[in-house]
């Protein structure tokens, strides 16, 4: 499994709802469910205007895999792609590692 995240990586996944970072929230859910995964950080954050010129290049692999530029995305071992933190959290809860 590979979790694609922004430059913040797996940080800031705990805490109150509005303060959770989407990439960190997804990683925490995978950790809580007992999954082992590789993390790939990609550049081109949408809120960092200085990354806009290289965003398409930095996120080309994410776009190829998911059809979108946004992260987080989770690529399962069978090639299935799960997009968005909420969907990744739901997937992790429904597929704990012990049941895989």
N, C-alpha and C positions, 0 to 999 in steps of 0.2 A: 504494500500500500504506500502511496505517496500523497502527502498533504502539501499542496501549494499554498504559500502564504505571502503576505506582503513583507516588507522589511522588518516589521515588528515581530515576525515569526510567531512563536507560541506564547508570547508574553501577554499579560493582562487578560487572562481568561477567567479569572475569579473576580469576585466582588459583586456589588449591586448591578442589576440589569443594565442601566444606561451607561455604566462605566466599563462594561466588558468589551474587549476588542473582538470583533468577529473571528479573526484568525486564531486568537488565543482561546476563545470560547469553543471553537471546533476542536482544537488540540486537547483541551481539558476533557471534553466529552469522550474523545478517543482514549485518552489516558484512563479515565474513570471506568471505561468499558473493558480495559485490559488489552487494548490493541497496541501492536508494535507497528511503527510506520516510519518512513523516511520523510524528512521535511525539505522542501525546496522553496527557498525565498526568492521572490521575483521583485524587480524594481517597478517603478512607474506608479507610485501611489496617486490616487485620484485627488487627494487634498493637498498634494505638494506640487505647486505649479512648476517648480524647477525640474520636475521629472516628466512633465508633459511632452517635451520634444522627443524623448526616447521611449515613451510608454508603449507604443505599438511594437517596437523591437523587443523591449524587455518582457513583454507579456505575450509574445507570439506563440510560445508553446501552450500557454494557458488557453489562448484563443483557439488554437488548433484542437485541443483536447475537449474543450467545453462549449465553443461557439461564443464565448464572452470573454471580456478582459478582466472581470472581477474575480477576486479571491476572497475567501478560501474555496478551493476545490479539492476533492478527494478522489484519487484514481485508485480503484480497487485492483486487486491482483488479476482479476479476470478482464480488466479493461473498462469496466463500468465507471462512469464519472458521476459523482455526487457533487452538486454545486450549492454554495451558500452555507453559512454557518448553521442556520436553523435546520436545514435539511440534513447536514452532516451530524448535528447533535441527535436528531431523530433517528437517523440510520444507526449511529453508535449505540443508542439505547435499545434499539430493536435487534441489534446483532452483537451482543457481547462476545468477547473473544473466547470465552469458555464454551460458547455454543457453536463457534465457527470450526 
